[in-house]
Amino acid sequence: MTKTMEKPLERLRERAAAEGLLDIAYATVDSPFGTLLVAKTPRGLVRLGLPGEEVEATLADLAGRISPRILEAPARLDEERRELDDYFAGRRHAFELPIDWRLSHGFLLRARQGIAAIPYGETRTYTDLARGAGNERAVRAAGSACSRNPIPLVVPCHRVLRSDGSLGGYAGGLEMKERLLEMERAESR
């Protein structure tokens, strides 16, 4: 994009936000694993897309589930991008970002809030997660809360393991999950 195009686009973003026409702002963030998509509403962070997720499909899903008023607005996500950069650099062990939980309901919401409370460098099991969300027998539902987590990393589902200590699954792939856990273990010592 040329410099002459950037100023009108920035004015468009500012105007849309000022007039209440911007419901979702998004930007991309580089990470050691690839490009992440970060989206927020006025309530807070609503979506974090991992590398390999199709940006257009993610944005279309947000448009259908929340609002079609979506605009790329990197400056509106400076704090989210900064906290993610600090996390990957090992300088941040807890995110302080407000979260918009509207993509989670009922058991899934309770489970994801439990995930968000898992401290840096620690893990829990799917059974622990189900118990904390109010139904110890809902282990598969706890797995679904992780596998369809709209805000991975910030809601750290990579910290949830099988009861036998094995990794289980991860939307970003098992290699990414293993590397995140190794990074956190090394930094928390």
N, C-alpha and C positions, 0 to 999 in steps of 0.2 A: 504494500500500500504506500502511495506517495505521501509526502509531508502535506501537500495541499489538500489531500483527502482526509487526513487525520483530524484537522481542526473542525471541519463541518460535522464529521461523525461525532467528535467529542461534544460539540454544541448540541447535536441531536440527542445524545445520551443524557446530557444535563437537562435539556428541556423535557424529555420524556419523564425523567425522574421528578423534576420540579412540578410537573402537571399530574403526577400520579399515574402515569401511563406505563411505568416500568414495574412489573410485578416480580420479574426474575432477572437478575444480572448474572452473567457468567464470564469466565475467563479460563485460560489454560495455565498450567503450572508444570514446569519441568521437574522431574524427580529422577532418582537413580534407576527407576524401573521403566521410565518412559513418561509420556505426557499425560497429565491428569486434567480432568475437566472439573471445575469448581463452580457451583451455582448457589446463589443465595436469594432469599426474599427479604422484605423488611423485617421479618421475624428472626431470621438467622440463616445459617448454612442449611440447605435443604438437600443437596446432592453432591456427591464426589464420585466422578467416574474414573475408574482405573484404566491403565493402559490396555488397549485391546478392545475397549468398549467403543462402539460407534457413536461419535459425537452427535451426528444428526438424529440418530434413533433416540439417544438420551434426551436431547432437546425436544423432540417430538413427544416423548413420553411426558416430560414436564409440562409441555403446552397442553396436553390432553388432561392431565391430572390436576394441574394447578391453574395455569393461565397461559394463553398464547402470547401475552405481552412479555416477551423475552428479548434481551438485547445483550450483546457482548459489551461488557463495560469493565475492563480490567482494573481501572482505578477504584471502582467500588468494592473490589475484592483484594485490596492491598493487604489488609490484616490477615485474611485467610491464607493468602499466598506466602506472607512472611512467616506465619506460624508453621506452615507446612515445610518451608525451607529450613527453619530452625529445627524442626523435628528430624528431618533427614540428616542434618548436620550434627545431631546429637546434643543440641543446645536446649531442646524443649522436651520435657517429659510429660507435660499435661497441656491439652488444648484449652484455651479460655474463650473459645468462640461461642456465641449464642447459636443454638440449634433450633431449626424449624422442624418439629417432629410430625408434621401433617401427613407424611407418607407412611406413617406407622400407626396402627390402631390395636387396641385390645392386648392380647397376649404378646404380639410382636412388639408393640410399644414398650411394654413392661420388660421384655427380654432385652431389647436394644438399650433401654435405659440402664439395665444391669450390665450390659457390655460396656457402656460408656464409663461405668464406675470401676472397671478393672484397672488397677494401678499399672503404670509403666513397668515393664520387666517381669510382670506376673502373668499367670495363666489361670483359667478356670476350665471346667469341663462343660460339655453340653448338658449333663445332668445338673450340675451346679446352677447353670443358667436357667434351666426349666424350673428348678426348685425356687429360685429367687423370683421368678416371674409368676409363681403361684400354682404351678402344676408339675410336680416332680416327674410325672409319667409322660409329659409332653416333650420328650427328648427330640423327636423328629421336628416338632414345631420350633424348638430352640435352634435346631440346625437350619431351618428355613429362615429364622430371624437373622442368622449369620449370612447365609448364602444370598439372600435378597436384600441385604443391608444397603440402604441408599447412601450412607455416609461412612464407608470404610475408612480406616486409618484414624479418623477423628472419633468415630464409634468403633473401637479397635477389635473387630471380630476376629482378627488374626490371633488374638490372645485366647481364643476358645479352642480347646482340644477334645479329643475323644477321651473316654474314661480310662483307657489303657495308656494314655499319654501320647498316642500317635496324633499326627497333624489333623486328620480329617480332610476337609476340603477348604478351598478358598477361591473366591471369584477371580482374584489376580493370579491364580496358579499356586501350586504347592511350593515352588522355588521362591516365589515372592514372600509367601507366608513364613517359610523357614528363614529367609534372610532378614525379615523384619524382627522375628523373635530373637535371632542371633544378635542383631544390632542392639536391641533393647537389653538383652542379658548383659552384653559387654559394657554398655553405658551405665547400667544400674549397679555395677560393682563398685 
